Amino acid sequence: MAKIVGVKFNSFGKVYDFDSGAFVLKCGACVIVETEQGLCFGMVAVPPELRDERLSGRPLKKVFRLANEKDFKQREKNLEKEKSAQAFCIKCINELKLRMNLFVVESSFDGSKLTFFFTAEGRVDFRQLVKMLVNQFGVRIEMRQVGIRNQAKMTGGVGRCGRPICCSLFMNTFEPVSIRMAKDQNLSLNPTKISGLCGRLMCCLTYEYETYRKLKKRFPKIGKIVKTPSGHGRVIRHNVIRDRLTIHMDEGQEIELPLDDIINKQERK
């Protein structure tokens, strides 16, 4: 058994497991950890807990040490470098008239590499751009094209619910979202009302979808003729949360009834 701690490298990033060794760590503590790219600056997101290291599938890297004053200064230096690199890269993109949208630049902790994240509708020939960046900064350059949902995750923002968007707050992976999910939850199918900041369908449509599917199995389908205490009518709406449905009666009026009333009538039929 080893003490496993969860570490994030960005406010929007995934939480990675590390062996905390003998270090006593609390949430928010800044640490230097070993990674495949070398030493990295991270923040504790999940406090250490005893766990079988073998469950992760491979040996875990270790927490190298707690961050010191020198590390914080290096971190500040990297942030300044990222800002200047982003401004210079945008200038070069405009000069070269490349059809790409640069939104984030990340520096490795030792400053030996800069990674430029961008979105684009298709493939972009950025060879000349890379040459300009290498000449300017004298470090390794990586250009990484990502999807529009990843851009929202990395830049963050506030959703229509008034809270930070889910993908930047706690989501590690993106689940498939379909318009069917909105339809089954009786939500407006207006794209502007069910789309997130990224322009894609909101990820939160998946949260209650399975619950709605299970609850709706008890309901008669929309358009079905049912018998009510007031006579026969056609089902036109479901209110799954309140266990009620709206019936259009043969006489023309609409009534709302508890689902159990309809079920009982159907059972007696």
FIMAR-493920 format. One record per residue (C-alpha): residue number from 1; residue in three letters; x negated, y negated, z negated. Coordinates in nm, 2 decimals. Example, Ala and Ser with C-alpha at 12.3 -4.5 7.8 and 13.67 -1.06 7.14 Angstrom:
% residues 2
<1, ALA, <-1.23, 0.45, -0.78>>
<2, SER, <-1.37, 0.11, -0.71>>
This chain:
% residues 269
<1, MET, <0.00, 0.00, 0.00>>
<2, ALA, <-0.12, -0.35, 0.08>>
<3, LYS, <0.00, -0.70, 0.01>>
<4, ILE, <0.15, -0.83, 0.33>>
<5, VAL, <0.21, -1.21, 0.38>>
<6, GLY, <0.40, -1.38, 0.66>>
<7, VAL, <0.22, -1.66, 0.83>>
<8, LYS, <0.34, -1.91, 1.09>>
<9, PHE, <0.11, -2.11, 1.32>>
<10, ASN, <0.37, -2.36, 1.43>>
<11, SER, <0.69, -2.49, 1.28>>
<12, PHE, <0.88, -2.32, 1.57>>
<13, GLY, <0.67, -2.01, 1.60>>
<14, LYS, <0.71, -1.65, 1.51>>
<15, VAL, <0.61, -1.52, 1.16>>
<16, TYR, <0.32, -1.28, 1.18>>
<17, ASP, <0.21, -1.03, 0.91>>
<18, PHE, <-0.13, -1.04, 0.76>>
<19, ASP, <-0.31, -0.85, 0.48>>
<20, SER, <-0.33, -1.11, 0.20>>
<21, GLY, <-0.59, -0.91, 0.01>>
<22, ALA, <-0.66, -1.05, -0.34>>
<23, PHE, <-0.54, -1.41, -0.25>>
<24, VAL, <-0.25, -1.54, -0.46>>
<25, LEU, <-0.03, -1.72, -0.20>>
<26, LYS, <0.29, -1.92, -0.22>>
<27, CYS, <0.52, -2.04, 0.06>>
<28, GLY, <0.38, -2.35, 0.22>>
<29, ALA, <0.02, -2.27, 0.13>>
<30, CYS, <-0.23, -2.33, 0.42>>
<31, VAL, <-0.46, -2.05, 0.51>>
<32, ILE, <-0.73, -1.95, 0.76>>
<33, VAL, <-0.65, -1.61, 0.91>>
<34, GLU, <-0.83, -1.37, 1.15>>
<35, THR, <-0.67, -1.33, 1.49>>
<36, GLU, <-0.76, -1.18, 1.83>>
<37, GLN, <-0.85, -1.54, 1.93>>
<38, GLY, <-1.07, -1.60, 1.63>>
<39, LEU, <-1.00, -1.79, 1.31>>
<40, CYS, <-0.67, -1.98, 1.31>>
<41, PHE, <-0.50, -2.23, 1.08>>
<42, GLY, <-0.16, -2.12, 0.95>>
<43, MET, <0.10, -2.17, 0.69>>
<44, VAL, <0.25, -1.91, 0.46>>
<45, ALA, <0.62, -1.86, 0.55>>
<46, VAL, <0.69, -1.54, 0.36>>
<47, PRO, <0.52, -1.48, 0.02>>
<48, PRO, <0.31, -1.16, -0.03>>
<49, GLU, <0.49, -0.84, -0.10>>
<50, LEU, <0.37, -0.48, -0.14>>
<51, ARG, <0.43, -0.29, 0.18>>
<52, ASP, <0.29, 0.01, 0.37>>
<53, GLU, <0.05, -0.13, 0.62>>
<54, ARG, <0.10, 0.17, 0.85>>
<55, LEU, <0.47, 0.06, 0.91>>
<56, SER, <0.35, -0.23, 1.13>>
<57, GLY, <0.21, 0.02, 1.39>>
<58, ARG, <-0.15, -0.11, 1.38>>
<59, PRO, <-0.40, -0.23, 1.12>>
<60, LEU, <-0.33, -0.58, 1.01>>
<61, LYS, <-0.57, -0.87, 1.03>>
<62, LYS, <-0.66, -1.04, 0.70>>
<63, VAL, <-0.63, -1.37, 0.54>>
<64, PHE, <-0.98, -1.51, 0.57>>
<65, ARG, <-0.96, -1.78, 0.31>>
<66, LEU, <-0.75, -2.07, 0.18>>
<67, ALA, <-0.77, -2.38, 0.39>>
<68, ASN, <-1.01, -2.64, 0.25>>
<69, GLU, <-1.06, -3.02, 0.32>>
<70, LYS, <-1.29, -2.95, 0.62>>
<71, ASP, <-1.02, -2.73, 0.77>>
<72, PHE, <-0.75, -3.00, 0.73>>
<73, LYS, <-0.99, -3.26, 0.90>>
<74, GLN, <-1.04, -3.01, 1.19>>
<75, ARG, <-0.66, -2.97, 1.21>>
<76, GLU, <-0.61, -3.35, 1.23>>
<77, LYS, <-0.89, -3.37, 1.50>>
<78, ASN, <-0.71, -3.09, 1.70>>
<79, LEU, <-0.38, -3.28, 1.68>>
<80, GLU, <-0.54, -3.60, 1.81>>
<81, LYS, <-0.70, -3.40, 2.09>>
<82, GLU, <-0.37, -3.24, 2.18>>
<83, LYS, <-0.20, -3.58, 2.22>>
<84, SER, <-0.48, -3.72, 2.44>>
<85, ALA, <-0.49, -3.40, 2.65>>
<86, GLN, <-0.11, -3.42, 2.70>>
<87, ALA, <-0.12, -3.79, 2.81>>
<88, PHE, <-0.41, -3.72, 3.05>>
<89, CYS, <-0.25, -3.41, 3.20>>
<90, ILE, <0.08, -3.60, 3.26>>
<91, LYS, <-0.12, -3.87, 3.44>>
<92, CYS, <-0.30, -3.61, 3.66>>
<93, ILE, <0.03, -3.43, 3.74>>
<94, ASN, <0.17, -3.76, 3.86>>
<95, GLU, <-0.14, -3.83, 4.07>>
<96, LEU, <-0.13, -3.48, 4.23>>
<97, LYS, <0.26, -3.50, 4.27>>
<98, LEU, <0.31, -3.16, 4.11>>
<99, ARG, <0.66, -3.04, 4.04>>
<100, MET, <0.62, -2.94, 3.69>>
<101, ASN, <0.72, -3.06, 3.34>>
<102, LEU, <0.45, -3.05, 3.08>>
<103, PHE, <0.59, -3.06, 2.73>>
<104, VAL, <0.34, -2.92, 2.48>>
<105, VAL, <-0.04, -2.89, 2.45>>
<106, GLU, <-0.20, -2.66, 2.19>>
<107, SER, <-0.57, -2.65, 2.09>>
<108, SER, <-0.74, -2.35, 1.94>>
<109, PHE, <-0.86, -2.41, 1.58>>
<110, ASP, <-1.23, -2.44, 1.68>>
<111, GLY, <-1.14, -2.67, 1.97>>
<112, SER, <-1.29, -2.45, 2.24>>
<113, LYS, <-0.96, -2.40, 2.43>>
<114, LEU, <-0.66, -2.60, 2.53>>
<115, THR, <-0.33, -2.44, 2.63>>
<116, PHE, <-0.08, -2.64, 2.84>>
<117, PHE, <0.28, -2.53, 2.83>>
<118, PHE, <0.51, -2.64, 3.12>>
<119, THR, <0.83, -2.55, 3.29>>
<120, ALA, <0.89, -2.55, 3.67>>
<121, GLU, <1.15, -2.43, 3.91>>
<122, GLY, <0.90, -2.21, 4.10>>
<123, ARG, <0.54, -2.13, 4.12>>
<124, VAL, <0.29, -2.42, 4.10>>
<125, ASP, <-0.05, -2.45, 4.25>>
<126, PHE, <-0.24, -2.61, 3.96>>
<127, ARG, <-0.60, -2.53, 4.06>>
<128, GLN, <-0.69, -2.89, 4.12>>
<129, LEU, <-0.52, -2.99, 3.80>>
<130, VAL, <-0.73, -2.74, 3.60>>
<131, LYS, <-1.05, -2.87, 3.75>>
<132, MET, <-0.96, -3.22, 3.64>>
<133, LEU, <-0.88, -3.11, 3.29>>
<134, VAL, <-1.21, -2.91, 3.26>>
<135, ASN, <-1.41, -3.21, 3.38>>
<136, GLN, <-1.24, -3.43, 3.13>>
<137, PHE, <-1.25, -3.21, 2.82>>
<138, GLY, <-1.52, -2.96, 2.88>>
<139, VAL, <-1.33, -2.67, 2.72>>
<140, ARG, <-1.14, -2.36, 2.84>>
<141, ILE, <-0.81, -2.45, 3.00>>
<142, GLU, <-0.50, -2.23, 3.01>>
<143, MET, <-0.18, -2.32, 3.20>>
<144, ARG, <0.12, -2.13, 3.07>>
<145, GLN, <0.46, -2.16, 3.25>>
<146, VAL, <0.76, -2.08, 3.02>>
<147, GLY, <1.14, -2.07, 3.05>>
<148, ILE, <1.37, -2.36, 2.96>>
<149, ARG, <1.48, -2.17, 2.65>>
<150, ASN, <1.12, -2.14, 2.53>>
<151, GLN, <1.08, -2.52, 2.58>>
<152, ALA, <1.38, -2.59, 2.35>>
<153, LYS, <1.23, -2.35, 2.09>>
<154, MET, <0.89, -2.51, 2.10>>
<155, THR, <1.01, -2.87, 2.10>>
<156, GLY, <1.31, -2.83, 1.86>>
<157, GLY, <1.61, -3.06, 1.83>>
<158, VAL, <1.96, -3.08, 1.68>>
<159, GLY, <2.25, -2.88, 1.81>>
<160, ARG, <2.61, -2.98, 1.84>>
<161, CYS, <2.67, -2.83, 1.49>>
<162, GLY, <2.45, -3.10, 1.34>>
<163, ARG, <2.18, -2.86, 1.24>>
<164, PRO, <1.83, -2.78, 1.39>>
<165, ILE, <1.87, -2.55, 1.68>>
<166, CYS, <1.85, -2.18, 1.58>>
<167, CYS, <1.57, -2.08, 1.82>>
<168, SER, <1.33, -2.33, 1.66>>
<169, LEU, <1.45, -2.27, 1.30>>
<170, PHE, <1.45, -1.89, 1.26>>
<171, MET, <1.49, -1.69, 1.58>>
<172, ASN, <1.19, -1.48, 1.69>>
<173, THR, <1.34, -1.34, 2.01>>
<174, PHE, <1.62, -1.44, 2.26>>
<175, GLU, <1.92, -1.21, 2.29>>
<176, PRO, <2.12, -1.19, 2.62>>
<177, VAL, <2.42, -1.43, 2.61>>
<178, SER, <2.72, -1.41, 2.85>>
<179, ILE, <3.02, -1.62, 2.92>>
<180, ARG, <3.23, -1.31, 2.82>>
<181, MET, <3.12, -1.37, 2.46>>
<182, ALA, <3.28, -1.72, 2.46>>
<183, LYS, <3.59, -1.58, 2.63>>
<184, ASP, <3.64, -1.31, 2.37>>
<185, GLN, <3.61, -1.56, 2.09>>
<186, ASN, <3.87, -1.79, 2.24>>
<187, LEU, <3.62, -2.07, 2.29>>
<188, SER, <3.64, -2.34, 2.56>>
<189, LEU, <3.48, -2.23, 2.88>>
<190, ASN, <3.37, -2.58, 2.96>>
<191, PRO, <2.99, -2.55, 3.01>>
<192, THR, <2.92, -2.88, 2.83>>
<193, LYS, <3.08, -2.74, 2.51>>
<194, ILE, <2.92, -2.39, 2.50>>
<195, SER, <2.57, -2.48, 2.62>>
<196, GLY, <2.27, -2.57, 2.41>>
<197, LEU, <2.00, -2.84, 2.45>>
<198, CYS, <1.83, -2.61, 2.70>>
<199, GLY, <2.13, -2.61, 2.93>>
<200, ARG, <2.19, -2.24, 2.87>>
<201, LEU, <2.47, -2.07, 2.68>>
<202, MET, <2.43, -2.12, 2.31>>
<203, CYS, <2.25, -1.84, 2.12>>
<204, CYS, <2.50, -1.86, 1.84>>
<205, LEU, <2.77, -1.71, 2.07>>
<206, THR, <2.62, -1.37, 1.98>>
<207, TYR, <2.65, -1.40, 1.61>>
<208, GLU, <3.02, -1.32, 1.56>>
<209, TYR, <3.08, -1.15, 1.89>>
<210, GLU, <3.08, -0.79, 1.76>>
<211, THR, <3.31, -0.89, 1.48>>
<212, TYR, <3.56, -1.04, 1.72>>
<213, ARG, <3.54, -0.73, 1.94>>
<214, LYS, <3.63, -0.51, 1.65>>
<215, LEU, <3.91, -0.73, 1.52>>
<216, LYS, <4.07, -0.77, 1.86>>
<217, LYS, <4.10, -0.39, 1.91>>
<218, ARG, <4.41, -0.41, 1.68>>
<219, PHE, <4.58, -0.68, 1.89>>
<220, PRO, <4.81, -0.62, 2.19>>
<221, LYS, <4.65, -0.75, 2.51>>
<222, ILE, <4.73, -1.09, 2.65>>
<223, GLY, <5.03, -1.06, 2.88>>
<224, LYS, <5.17, -0.75, 2.71>>
<225, ILE, <5.55, -0.75, 2.64>>
<226, VAL, <5.61, -0.69, 2.26>>
<227, LYS, <5.91, -0.67, 2.04>>
<228, THR, <5.95, -0.93, 1.76>>
<229, PRO, <6.21, -0.99, 1.49>>
<230, SER, <6.36, -1.25, 1.72>>
<231, GLY, <6.36, -1.03, 2.03>>
<232, HIS, <6.11, -0.95, 2.32>>
<233, GLY, <5.83, -1.18, 2.43>>
<234, ARG, <5.49, -1.19, 2.60>>
<235, VAL, <5.16, -1.23, 2.42>>
<236, ILE, <4.99, -1.55, 2.53>>
<237, ARG, <4.73, -1.62, 2.25>>
<238, HIS, <4.53, -1.44, 1.98>>
<239, ASN, <4.42, -1.60, 1.65>>
<240, VAL, <4.18, -1.33, 1.54>>
<241, ILE, <4.06, -1.50, 1.22>>
<242, ARG, <4.41, -1.55, 1.08>>
<243, ASP, <4.54, -1.22, 1.21>>
<244, ARG, <4.82, -1.40, 1.41>>
<245, LEU, <4.93, -1.42, 1.77>>
<246, THR, <5.14, -1.65, 1.98>>
<247, ILE, <5.44, -1.50, 2.17>>
<248, HIS, <5.63, -1.66, 2.46>>
<249, MET, <5.99, -1.55, 2.41>>
<250, ASP, <6.23, -1.46, 2.69>>
<251, GLU, <6.43, -1.77, 2.59>>
<252, GLY, <6.13, -1.99, 2.67>>
<253, GLN, <6.01, -2.09, 2.33>>
<254, GLU, <5.68, -2.00, 2.17>>
<255, ILE, <5.65, -1.85, 1.83>>
<256, GLU, <5.35, -1.75, 1.61>>
<257, LEU, <5.37, -1.43, 1.41>>
<258, PRO, <5.15, -1.22, 1.18>>
<259, LEU, <4.99, -0.93, 1.37>>
<260, ASP, <5.14, -0.68, 1.12>>
<261, ASP, <5.50, -0.78, 1.22>>
<262, ILE, <5.43, -0.69, 1.58>>
<263, ILE, <5.24, -0.37, 1.49>>
<264, ASN, <5.53, -0.26, 1.26>>
<265, LYS, <5.78, -0.32, 1.54>>
<266, GLN, <5.57, -0.13, 1.79>>
<267, GLU, <5.54, 0.16, 1.55>>
<268, ARG, <5.91, 0.19, 1.50>>
<269, LYS, <5.97, 0.18, 1.88>>
